[in-house]
């Protein structure tokens, strides 16, 4: 492991290294000759909504081999932005961000990172993981986006939904393969190697890593395989590689939803108004699965009403996705039980308005199908669901949260299994901060402790009442992270956490 503090450079020197000469290469993005990884300066991406921080950023592409295991692999280009620190006295060691997903659009996260203070005292480096929007190639799947928009009007586990989903997956895979894309190369190992190449190409002696959700899985893989030059690691909503499988999602769904219900029971006004919330939720899941509601609802962002179907699976996944603000969840469940499904219906309708082409589903499916699904069966998913929510209908529990029909999807996607080499715990003495939200139903807060067991210099912080991706939602978590990055070898200042409580729940009239 490289100890931090071995080398210091000025901000000006860092900038010069980052955008000075890099190894030359004659390879183009479509070449069949392998070239060394290099950074090529260029314009910043033109995002749908202007991002203020990009107006002062230095941008370009990192050119890397698509598949490092294949000598004649073509070169691909990954979009990069270096955002300067806002402080006049900037630290030399930047923060590099690893986004969630996999396949989530990275540049759209910049406003949240800047508002959270990530570039207050040091530069912030953004790189779109391979296959993402603004990369060459871009592994978007408009076919799947169009299915998702239509999915809101179908039964969550219906045969029609399954048929249409698999058809969209097949069309996307066939199109990407016809374009010459090596889908086996879009995985966490290659993602990690890309970030190692980026640090070298930018001439950065040491940097700090901040990742959230899948980005923590990537960060831990990066720390295990490429520990050189890492000063500190911050993991937000940690998903350790050794624990993430398809059935695992049920334990997180249980933990996050249960913590919301417990928080209501601990708040006198909420407990008094919604005294049997857990039972009411179970009853509604059973009722809707037996007799789905079909209605029209307007998406939260506006637009024309769309047809939606509310069944048990849809209800569960709305809660896992935090599509209804946490303070409103008890009220939404109570209203649903009394024939007023509007909050859930609007939340379901939101997916109808997703931007086509924004998500790199090609990266998503390649990672999930090579690293998370292998070694598991549909029976394993159902058993995990039954453990998480005893008494709920099997038709709800047969589909892993957020990933319906995934085994069938992976049979179509057909990428090599990498579970044996990927599901390995990272052992490290690099200072690490783990931040988790107690209401997170995508990645249960308790899983941060599992990730921390093999990180000998780690600190774990649980933030009450916060869901997935904690730092942008919590000023306290922002202060903890800033304290950690300032002095990673010292205990971070976590005093603000002690007095935190969830926001008061919404109380509706009887």
C-alpha positions as CSV (number, residue, x, y, z in Angstrom):
1,X,0.0,0.0,0.0
2,X,1.2,3.5,-0.8
3,X,1.3,5.7,2.3
4,X,-0.2,9.1,1.8
5,X,2.1,12.0,2.2
6,X,5.0,10.6,0.0
7,X,4.7,13.4,-2.6
8,X,3.2,16.9,-2.7
9,X,2.7,19.2,-5.6
10,X,1.1,22.6,-6.1
11,X,-2.2,23.0,-7.7
12,X,-0.6,24.7,-10.6
13,X,1.7,21.7,-11.1
14,X,-1.2,19.3,-10.9
15,X,-3.0,21.2,-13.6
16,X,0.1,21.2,-15.8
17,X,0.5,17.5,-15.4
18,X,-3.1,16.9,-16.0
19,X,-3.3,18.7,-19.3
20,X,0.3,18.6,-20.5
21,X,1.8,16.1,-23.0
22,X,0.6,12.5,-22.7
23,X,1.9,9.4,-24.5
24,X,1.1,9.7,-28.2
25,X,-0.9,7.1,-30.0
26,X,-2.1,6.8,-33.6
27,X,-5.1,4.7,-32.6
28,X,-8.6,6.1,-33.2
29,X,-11.7,5.1,-31.3
30,X,-12.4,2.5,-34.0
31,X,-8.8,1.2,-34.4
32,X,-7.9,-2.5,-34.0
33,X,-4.5,-1.8,-32.6
34,X,-4.0,-1.5,-28.8
35,X,-2.5,1.8,-27.7
36,X,-1.3,2.9,-24.2
37,X,-4.0,4.7,-22.2
38,X,-3.7,8.4,-22.6
39,X,-5.7,11.6,-21.8
40,X,-6.7,13.8,-24.8
41,X,-8.0,17.3,-23.9
42,X,-11.3,18.4,-25.5
43,X,-14.5,20.3,-24.9
44,X,-16.8,19.5,-22.0
45,X,-19.9,17.6,-22.7
46,X,-23.0,19.5,-23.7
47,X,-25.5,18.4,-21.1
48,X,-29.3,18.7,-21.5
49,X,-29.4,21.2,-18.7
50,X,-26.3,23.6,-18.3
51,X,-24.0,22.6,-15.5
52,X,-22.4,25.7,-14.0
53,X,-19.3,23.8,-12.7
54,X,-18.4,22.7,-16.3
55,X,-17.9,26.3,-17.3
56,X,-14.6,26.4,-15.4
57,X,-13.7,22.7,-15.8
58,X,-10.9,21.2,-18.0
59,X,-12.4,18.3,-20.0
60,X,-11.4,15.7,-22.5
61,X,-11.3,11.9,-23.0
62,X,-9.3,9.0,-21.5
63,X,-8.5,6.6,-24.3
64,X,-8.2,3.0,-23.1
65,X,-8.3,-0.5,-24.6
66,X,-11.8,-1.9,-24.6
67,X,-10.6,-5.3,-23.4
68,X,-7.2,-5.4,-21.8
69,X,-7.1,-9.2,-22.1
70,X,-7.2,-9.1,-25.9
71,X,-4.1,-7.9,-27.6
72,X,-5.9,-6.5,-30.6
73,X,-8.7,-4.8,-28.7
74,X,-9.9,-1.6,-30.1
75,X,-9.6,1.7,-28.2
76,X,-12.6,3.4,-26.4
77,X,-12.9,7.0,-25.1
78,X,-14.2,7.9,-21.6
79,X,-15.4,11.4,-20.9
80,X,-13.5,13.3,-18.2
81,X,-13.9,16.6,-16.4
82,X,-11.5,18.2,-13.8
83,X,-13.5,20.8,-11.8
84,X,-11.3,23.3,-9.9
85,X,-11.6,23.8,-6.2
86,X,-13.5,26.9,-5.1
87,X,-11.1,27.6,-2.2
88,X,-8.1,29.9,-2.9
89,X,-6.0,27.5,-0.8
90,X,-6.7,24.2,-2.6
91,X,-5.2,20.9,-1.5
92,X,-3.0,19.2,-4.1
93,X,-4.8,15.8,-3.8
94,X,-8.1,15.8,-5.8
95,X,-11.2,13.8,-5.2
96,X,-12.2,11.4,-7.9
97,X,-15.9,10.4,-8.1
98,X,-17.2,6.9,-8.9
99,X,-20.9,7.1,-9.7
100,X,-23.7,4.6,-9.0
101,X,-25.7,2.4,-11.3
102,X,-24.0,0.6,-12.8
103,X,-24.8,2.6,-15.9
104,X,-26.0,5.8,-14.2
105,X,-25.3,9.1,-16.0
106,X,-22.3,10.6,-14.2
107,X,-22.1,14.2,-15.4
108,X,-25.7,14.8,-14.1
109,X,-24.3,14.1,-10.6
110,X,-22.0,17.1,-10.7
111,X,-24.4,19.6,-9.2
112,X,-25.1,17.3,-6.3
113,X,-21.4,16.9,-5.7
114,X,-20.6,20.6,-5.9
115,X,-23.5,21.5,-3.6
116,X,-22.1,18.9,-1.2
117,X,-18.8,20.7,-1.1
118,X,-16.7,18.0,-2.8
119,X,-14.7,20.6,-4.7
120,X,-14.5,23.2,-1.9
121,X,-11.0,22.5,-0.8
122,X,-9.6,20.3,-3.6
123,X,-10.2,19.6,-7.3
124,X,-13.0,17.2,-8.2
125,X,-12.5,14.7,-11.0
126,X,-15.4,13.2,-12.9
127,X,-15.1,10.3,-15.3
128,X,-18.0,8.6,-17.0
129,X,-17.6,4.8,-16.5
130,X,-17.1,2.9,-19.8
131,X,-20.2,2.8,-21.9
132,X,-21.9,5.8,-20.2
133,X,-23.4,8.8,-21.9
134,X,-20.8,11.1,-23.5
135,X,-18.4,8.0,-23.9
136,X,-17.5,6.5,-27.2
137,X,-19.1,4.0,-27.5
138,X,-22.2,4.8,-25.5
139,X,-24.1,1.6,-24.4
140,X,-27.5,3.2,-24.1
141,X,-30.5,1.1,-24.8
142,X,-33.4,3.2,-26.0
143,X,-35.3,0.0,-26.5
144,X,-35.3,-0.7,-22.8
145,X,-36.1,2.9,-21.9
146,X,-39.2,2.7,-24.1
147,X,-40.2,-0.5,-22.4
148,X,-39.8,1.1,-18.9
149,X,-42.1,4.0,-19.9
150,X,-44.7,1.4,-21.0
151,X,-44.0,-0.8,-17.9
152,X,-45.9,1.6,-15.6
153,X,-49.2,0.5,-17.3
154,X,-48.5,-3.3,-17.0
155,X,-48.6,-5.7,-14.1
156,X,-45.2,-5.8,-12.4
157,X,-44.8,-9.6,-12.8
158,X,-47.2,-10.0,-15.7
159,X,-46.4,-12.3,-18.7
160,X,-46.8,-9.3,-21.0
161,X,-44.3,-7.3,-19.0
162,X,-41.8,-10.2,-19.1
163,X,-42.3,-10.7,-22.9
164,X,-41.8,-7.0,-23.7
165,X,-38.8,-6.6,-21.4
166,X,-37.0,-9.6,-22.9
167,X,-37.8,-8.4,-26.4
168,X,-36.3,-5.0,-25.6
169,X,-33.2,-6.6,-24.1
170,X,-32.7,-8.8,-27.1
171,X,-33.0,-5.9,-29.5
172,X,-30.5,-3.8,-27.6
173,X,-28.0,-6.6,-27.2
174,X,-28.2,-7.5,-30.9
175,X,-27.7,-3.9,-31.9
176,X,-24.7,-3.4,-29.6
177,X,-23.1,-6.6,-30.7
178,X,-23.6,-5.7,-34.4
179,X,-21.8,-2.5,-33.7
180,X,-18.7,-4.5,-32.7
181,X,-19.0,-3.8,-28.9
182,X,-17.3,-6.4,-26.8
183,X,-19.9,-6.7,-24.0
184,X,-17.6,-9.0,-21.9
185,X,-15.3,-6.0,-21.4
186,X,-17.9,-3.9,-19.6
187,X,-17.3,-4.9,-16.0
188,X,-16.0,-3.7,-12.7
189,X,-12.5,-5.0,-13.3
190,X,-12.1,-3.0,-16.4
191,X,-13.8,0.0,-14.8
192,X,-11.2,-0.1,-12.0
193,X,-8.3,-0.4,-14.4
194,X,-9.7,2.7,-16.3
195,X,-9.5,4.8,-13.1
196,X,-6.0,3.6,-12.4
197,X,-5.1,4.6,-15.9
198,X,-6.7,8.0,-15.4
199,X,-4.6,8.8,-12.4
200,X,-1.5,8.0,-14.3
201,X,-2.5,9.8,-17.5
202,X,-3.3,13.0,-15.5
203,X,0.0,12.8,-13.7
204,X,-1.6,12.8,-10.2
205,X,0.7,11.3,-7.5
206,X,-2.2,10.7,-5.0
207,X,-5.9,11.3,-4.9
208,X,-9.0,10.6,-2.7
209,X,-11.8,8.3,-3.9
210,X,-15.5,9.0,-3.3
211,X,-18.0,6.5,-4.5
212,X,-21.7,5.9,-3.9
213,X,-23.9,2.8,-4.5
214,X,-22.3,0.7,-7.3
215,X,-19.5,3.3,-7.2
216,X,-18.5,1.8,-3.8
217,X,-18.4,-1.7,-5.3
218,X,-16.1,-0.2,-8.0
219,X,-14.0,1.8,-5.4
220,X,-13.4,-1.3,-3.3
221,X,-12.4,-3.3,-6.4
222,X,-10.1,-0.4,-7.4
223,X,-8.6,-0.3,-3.9
224,X,-7.9,-4.1,-4.0
225,X,-6.4,-4.2,-7.5
226,X,-4.8,-0.7,-7.8
227,X,-3.9,0.6,-4.3
228,X,-1.1,2.9,-5.5
229,X,-1.7,6.6,-5.1
230,X,-4.9,6.3,-3.0
231,X,-4.8,8.7,0.0
232,X,-8.3,8.0,1.4
233,X,-11.6,6.3,0.4
234,X,-15.1,7.4,1.2
235,X,-17.9,4.9,0.6
236,X,-21.5,6.2,0.5
237,X,-24.2,3.5,0.6
238,X,-21.6,0.7,0.4
239,X,-22.1,-2.4,-1.7
240,X,-19.1,-4.6,-1.0
241,X,-18.2,-7.0,-3.9
242,X,-18.2,-10.0,-1.7
243,X,-21.9,-9.6,-0.6
244,X,-23.7,-8.4,-3.7
245,X,-25.8,-11.0,-5.4
246,X,-29.3,-11.0,-6.9
247,X,-31.1,-12.4,-3.8
248,X,-29.2,-9.9,-1.5
249,X,-31.5,-7.1,-2.6
250,X,-34.3,-8.5,-0.4
251,X,-32.4,-8.0,2.9
252,X,-31.8,-4.4,2.0
253,X,-35.4,-3.8,1.1
254,X,-36.5,-5.3,4.4
255,X,-34.1,-3.2,6.4
256,X,-34.9,0.1,4.8
257,X,-38.7,-0.3,4.9
258,X,-38.7,-1.7,8.4
259,X,-36.6,1.2,9.6
260,X,-39.2,3.7,8.2
261,X,-42.0,1.8,10.0
262,X,-40.0,1.7,13.2
263,X,-39.4,5.4,13.0
264,X,-43.1,6.1,12.7
265,X,-43.8,3.9,15.7
266,X,-41.2,5.8,17.7
267,X,-42.8,9.2,16.9
268,X,-45.9,9.6,19.1
269,X,-48.0,11.5,16.5
270,X,-47.2,9.1,13.8
271,X,-47.8,6.0,16.0
272,X,-51.2,7.5,17.1
273,X,-52.4,8.3,13.6
274,X,-51.1,5.1,12.0
275,X,-51.0,2.5,14.8
276,X,-51.0,-0.6,12.6
277,X,-48.8,0.5,9.7
278,X,-46.9,-2.8,9.2
279,X,-50.1,-4.8,9.1
280,X,-51.7,-2.2,6.8
281,X,-48.8,-2.4,4.4
282,X,-48.9,-6.2,4.2
283,X,-52.7,-6.1,3.7
284,X,-52.3,-3.7,0.8
285,X,-49.6,-5.7,-0.9
286,X,-51.8,-8.8,-0.7
287,X,-54.9,-6.9,-1.8
288,X,-53.2,-5.2,-4.8
289,X,-51.5,-8.4,-5.9
290,X,-54.9,-10.2,-6.0
291,X,-56.8,-7.2,-7.4
292,X,-54.5,-4.7,-9.1
293,X,-55.7,-1.1,-9.5
294,X,-55.8,0.3,-13.0
295,X,-56.0,4.1,-13.2
296,X,-54.5,7.2,-14.7
297,X,-52.0,9.4,-13.0
298,X,-50.0,12.5,-13.9
299,X,-46.2,12.1,-13.5
300,X,-44.8,14.2,-10.6
301,X,-42.8,16.3,-13.0
302,X,-45.9,17.2,-15.0
303,X,-47.3,16.2,-18.3
304,X,-50.3,14.3,-19.5
305,X,-51.8,11.6,-17.2
306,X,-50.7,8.1,-18.1
307,X,-52.2,4.7,-17.5
308,X,-50.7,3.0,-14.4
309,X,-51.1,-0.4,-12.8
310,X,-50.7,-0.7,-9.0
311,X,-50.1,-4.3,-7.9
312,X,-48.1,-5.7,-5.0
313,X,-44.8,-5.8,-6.9
314,X,-45.3,-2.2,-8.0
315,X,-46.0,-1.1,-4.5
316,X,-42.9,-2.8,-3.1
317,X,-40.7,-1.3,-5.7
318,X,-42.0,2.2,-5.3
319,X,-41.0,1.9,-1.6
320,X,-37.5,0.5,-2.4
321,X,-36.9,3.2,-5.0
322,X,-37.9,6.0,-2.5
323,X,-40.3,7.3,-5.1
324,X,-42.4,8.7,-2.3
325,X,-40.6,11.0,0.2
326,X,-40.0,9.3,3.5
327,X,-42.1,11.7,5.6
328,X,-45.1,10.9,3.3
329,X,-44.8,7.1,3.3
330,X,-47.1,6.4,6.3
331,X,-49.7,8.8,5.0
332,X,-49.5,7.2,1.5
333,X,-50.0,3.7,2.9
334,X,-53.0,4.9,5.1
335,X,-54.6,6.7,2.1
336,X,-54.2,3.6,-0.1
337,X,-55.9,1.5,2.5
338,X,-58.9,3.9,2.4
339,X,-59.3,4.0,-1.4
340,X,-57.0,7.0,-2.1
341,X,-54.0,5.6,-4.2
342,X,-53.0,8.9,-5.7
343,X,-49.5,9.2,-4.1
344,X,-48.5,5.7,-5.2
345,X,-50.0,6.2,-8.6
346,X,-48.1,9.4,-9.2
347,X,-44.9,7.7,-8.1
348,X,-45.5,4.8,-10.5
349,X,-46.2,7.2,-13.3
350,X,-42.8,8.9,-12.8
351,X,-41.0,6.2,-14.8
352,X,-43.1,7.0,-17.9
353,X,-41.2,10.3,-18.2
354,X,-37.6,9.0,-18.0
355,X,-35.3,10.4,-20.6
356,X,-34.6,8.0,-23.4
357,X,-30.9,7.2,-23.9
358,X,-29.7,8.6,-20.6
359,X,-28.9,5.3,-18.9
360,X,-26.2,2.9,-20.1
361,X,-28.2,-0.3,-19.8
362,X,-25.5,-2.1,-21.7
363,X,-23.1,-1.5,-18.8
364,X,-25.8,-2.3,-16.3
365,X,-26.6,-5.7,-17.7
366,X,-23.0,-6.6,-18.4
367,X,-22.1,-6.0,-14.7
368,X,-25.2,-7.5,-13.2
369,X,-25.1,-10.6,-15.4
370,X,-21.4,-11.3,-15.0
371,X,-21.0,-10.4,-11.3
372,X,-24.3,-10.4,-9.4
373,X,-26.4,-13.2,-10.9
374,X,-24.0,-16.1,-11.4
375,X,-24.4,-18.8,-8.8
376,X,-27.9,-17.8,-7.9
377,X,-31.3,-19.2,-9.0
378,X,-34.8,-18.0,-9.2
379,X,-35.5,-20.2,-6.2
380,X,-32.8,-18.4,-4.3
381,X,-34.5,-15.1,-5.0
382,X,-37.8,-16.4,-3.8
383,X,-36.4,-17.9,-0.6
384,X,-34.7,-14.6,0.2
385,X,-37.9,-12.7,-0.4
386,X,-39.9,-15.0,1.9
387,X,-37.3,-14.5,4.6
388,X,-37.6,-10.7,4.2
389,X,-41.4,-10.4,4.0
390,X,-43.0,-13.5,5.5
391,X,-46.6,-13.9,4.3
392,X,-46.3,-11.7,1.2
393,X,-47.4,-13.3,-2.1
394,X,-44.8,-15.4,-3.9
395,X,-45.6,-13.5,-7.1
396,X,-44.2,-10.4,-5.4
397,X,-41.2,-12.1,-3.8
398,X,-40.1,-14.0,-7.0
399,X,-38.7,-10.9,-8.6
400,X,-35.6,-9.3,-7.0
401,X,-36.2,-5.6,-6.1
402,X,-35.5,-3.3,-9.0
403,X,-34.4,-6.2,-11.2
404,X,-37.4,-8.1,-12.5
405,X,-37.0,-11.2,-14.6
406,X,-33.2,-10.8,-14.2
407,X,-32.2,-14.5,-14.7
408,X,-34.1,-14.5,-18.0
409,X,-32.5,-11.2,-19.0
410,X,-29.0,-12.6,-18.3
411,X,-29.7,-15.6,-20.5
412,X,-30.2,-13.2,-23.4
413,X,-27.4,-10.9,-22.4
414,X,-24.9,-13.8,-22.4
415,X,-21.7,-12.5,-20.9
416,X,-19.0,-14.6,-19.2
417,X,-19.4,-15.1,-15.5
418,X,-16.9,-13.2,-13.3
419,X,-18.3,-13.9,-9.8
420,X,-15.4,-16.0,-8.6
421,X,-12.8,-13.3,-9.3
422,X,-15.1,-10.4,-8.4
423,X,-16.7,-11.4,-5.1
424,X,-13.6,-10.9,-3.1
425,X,-13.3,-8.9,0.1
426,X,-10.9,-5.9,-0.1
427,X,-8.3,-5.9,2.7
428,X,-6.7,-2.6,3.2
429,X,-5.2,-0.2,5.7
430,X,-6.0,2.9,3.6
431,X,-8.1,5.3,5.7
432,X,-11.8,4.7,4.8
433,X,-15.1,6.4,5.7
434,X,-18.3,4.5,5.3
435,X,-21.6,6.5,5.4
436,X,-25.0,4.9,5.3
437,X,-28.6,6.0,5.6
438,X,-31.0,4.1,7.9
439,X,-33.9,4.4,5.5
440,X,-32.0,3.1,2.5
441,X,-34.0,0.2,1.0
442,X,-31.6,-0.3,-1.9
443,X,-28.5,-0.9,0.2
444,X,-29.4,-1.6,3.8
445,X,-27.3,0.5,6.3
446,X,-26.1,-2.6,8.1
447,X,-24.1,-3.7,5.0
448,X,-21.6,-1.0,5.6
449,X,-20.4,-2.9,8.6
450,X,-19.8,-6.0,6.4
451,X,-17.7,-3.9,4.1
452,X,-15.7,-2.4,7.0
453,X,-14.7,-5.7,8.5
454,X,-11.6,-6.0,6.3
455,X,-10.8,-2.3,6.2
456,X,-8.5,-1.9,9.3
457,X,-8.6,1.9,9.4
458,X,-12.2,2.5,8.7
459,X,-15.0,4.6,10.4
460,X,-18.7,3.8,9.8
461,X,-21.4,6.4,10.2
462,X,-25.1,5.8,10.1
463,X,-27.3,8.8,9.4
464,X,-30.9,8.5,10.7
465,X,-33.8,9.2,8.3
466,X,-31.8,9.3,5.1
467,X,-32.1,7.0,2.1
468,X,-29.8,6.1,-0.7
469,X,-26.8,8.3,-1.5
470,X,-26.4,10.1,1.9
471,X,-24.0,12.9,1.4
472,X,-26.1,15.1,-0.9
473,X,-29.1,14.7,1.4
474,X,-27.4,15.4,4.7
475,X,-25.4,18.6,5.7
476,X,-24.1,16.6,8.7
477,X,-22.8,13.8,6.4
478,X,-21.1,16.6,4.3
479,X,-19.3,17.9,7.4
480,X,-18.2,14.4,8.4
481,X,-16.9,13.8,4.9
482,X,-15.0,17.2,4.8
483,X,-13.5,16.4,8.2
484,X,-12.4,13.0,7.0
485,X,-10.8,14.3,3.8
486,X,-9.0,17.0,5.7
487,X,-7.2,14.5,8.0
488,X,-7.9,10.9,6.9
489,X,-5.6,9.4,9.5
490,X,-7.5,11.1,12.4
491,X,-10.9,10.2,13.6
492,X,-13.5,12.2,11.6
493,X,-15.7,14.7,13.4
494,X,-19.0,12.9,13.8
495,X,-20.5,14.9,16.6
496,X,-23.3,16.2,14.4
497,X,-24.7,12.7,13.9
498,X,-25.6,12.2,17.6
499,X,-28.5,14.7,17.6
500,X,-30.0,13.7,14.3
501,X,-33.6,12.4,14.0
502,X,-35.7,11.6,10.9
503,X,-37.9,14.5,9.6
504,X,-41.4,14.5,11.1
505,X,-43.9,12.3,9.3
506,X,-46.8,13.8,7.5
507,X,-50.0,13.5,9.5
508,X,-53.3,13.5,7.5
509,X,-56.7,14.2,9.0
510,X,-58.8,11.1,9.9
